[in-house]
Amino acid sequence: MPKKHHNVYVIELSPGVLYDKKFQKENWGFKRSLPCYYVGMTGLTPEERFANHKEHYKSSRIAYKYGLRLVPELYEKYNPMTYREAVKKEIELTDELKKRGHGVWSK
């Protein structure tokens, strides 16, 4: 049986992300009044992965530049999980937040 040591995580992004051309292109039609998020998955703890993003170590440009804080209320109920479960949940969580009107980056 696969080990459950992967996690999904959600980072709140600063309002500056609203002016990022790539973010805008990926998120046409989102509600600018709602928070924007970065959704990811990792074999680390969400806290360790967020620290890596902010230290610019194997980081997403969006998470590094605009990441403010982790939002555990959006992800902690799912963790930990297997790698396959985490890959699937990252997609589902991204889609769910986008359907609610949030701008989301997940790359």
Protein Blocks (a to p, Z undefined) as FASTA:
>chain_A
ZZdfbccddddddfklmmpmklmmmmghiafkbccddddddfbdfklmmmmmmnopaiaf
klmmmombdcfklmmmmpccdfklmmmmmmmmmmmmmmnopacddZZ
